[in-house]
C-alpha cells in the first residue's frame, strides 16, 4: 500500500505540497478555505494549458530568456523603497504575443519549472479568467497577498487579520499588496493583463502604477 501511495504522490502530488506553507505540521488547518479554493482554480486552469503545450525553437528561446531574467533578478542584492518604487523596472518582464499564440501554455509550463528550480522562492501564478474574481485588480492583489502571507508569515495569524480588514478597499489592498512583495523572494506571474476588468481609467492607472 505504501508503495502505491508513493507512486500516486509522485504522479499527483498532494495539493498542499504546492501551496505556500508556514513551517509546521498543522499547515492544512492554517490554510484558509478561500486561499485554497483560489489556488485550486488557478492550478486547474493552468493544467489544461500545460497539456496543450508544444515546444518549438522560438518557445525554447523565450523560456531561456525568462530563465536568465529570473536568475539575474535573484542575483540583485540592492533593496528598494517599496513606498517610492514598488518593483524596479529591471525586475519586470512582459511576454507579448497574438491572442491564441500560446502565451498561457508557455507561462504555465515555465511556472512549474520555476517552482522546481527555485525551491526557496515563492512563485505565484494568476490566470485572468480562471475564477470568479480573477479578472479584477482587487482579486489579483488579494490572491497575491494571501499567498505571500501564508508563505512568509504565520498563516493562522494572517487569517485572523483578514477578518479585521476591509478587503474591498482598493487603496488599502494596494498598499498591502506592495508591502507583501517585500516579505521575501517571490515571482509573480500575471497572465491575461489585457483581459482585466478595469471599471475606469483611474482604476487602470492605479492597477498599473506598480508596473
CORHUFEN-V352237 format. One line per field, one symbol per residue. ss: DSSP state (H for helix, E for strand, C for the rest). psi: psi as a letter, one per 20 degrees, with the letter a starting at -180 (. if undefined). A space follows every 50 residues. Layout:
# CORHUFEN-V352237
ss = ???
psi = ???
This chain:
# CORHUFEN-V352237
ss = CHHHHHHHHHHCCCHHHHCCCCCCCCHHHHCCHHHHHHHHHHHHHHHHHH CCCCCCHHHHHHHHHHHHHHHHHHHCCCCCCCCCCCCCHHHCCCCCCCCC CCHHHHHHHHHHHHHHHCCCCEEEEEECCCCCCCCCHHHHHHHHHHHHHH HHCCHHHHHHHHHHCCCCCHHHHHHHHHHHCCCCCEEEEEECHHHCCCCC HHHHHHHHCCC
psi = ghghghgghggnqphihiqpqqmrikhhhioqhgggggghghhgghhhhh hjppprhgghhghgghghggghghipiprqohhgngoqhikpqpoprqpj ijgggghhghgggghghmijpppppoopiirhjijqhggghhgggghhgh hirohgggghhhhiqojiohghhgghgghhhjhapqppoopkhijpnphr hghghhgihi.
